[in-house]
Amino acid sequence: MYTLNPETADDWWEVEALYDLCFAPGRTALSSYRLRDGVDPVRSMSLVARDADGILAGAIRFWPVRVGGQPALLLGPVAVHPTRQGEGLGGLLIQSGLERGRAEGRDRVMLVGDAPYYTRFGFSRLNNVIMPPPTNPDRVLGYAVSEGAWDGVSGDVTRIDA
């Protein structure tokens, strides 16, 4: 049993340590991090999962971006502590974040990830959406929070302040 709550400033170091544990040491060199630098995540959707003892088991963040000038959210990273993997916690974090986005009236979410994993949550390849290089275009996926939200949306993914 896990409790999901929005990430707070007090969670930051612990969440960063989890991301360091779960991802390669050079994770912050990825192009998606250039879109996040100096930008606050969407706090209401960025969640931490803690067990009954208050131990961090997983975390997810969403970041505001633009795609061809249109607002969108960039999901990631999502991580589950290695001792908690295989319990469905990653899926719970993704679904809960998307549900919060729907409740807030968000339209579209994108990510860079493995299609076989993320299609089960409704993500599909975004054609004509261009992440900063080097990004494999086959890994650029989107989720329409509201029906048709990605229709006609194309172009470069840029920082929200761009």
Number of C-alpha atoms within 10 A of each C-alpha: 8 17 13 18 15 17 21 12 7 8 14 12 10 14 21 12 10 20 21 15 14 16 12 9 10 8 14 14 9 13 14 24 14 14 22 20 10 10 15 11 19 18 15 16 24 26 26 26 24 17 13 10 7 10 11 20 22 26 30 25 26 27 23 20 23 20 23 17 16 15 18 25 24 24 25 21 20 20 23 25 16 12 8 13 13 10 10 10 20 21 17 15 24 21 14 17 22 22 15 14 21 15 10 11 11 18 18 24 24 26 23 21 18 12 16 9 10 19 14 10 12 13 20 20 20 19 14 15 19 18 21 14 10 9 14 12 16 14 16 22 23 26 24 20 19 13 10 12 16 21 8 9 18 17 16 15 23 23 20 18 10 9
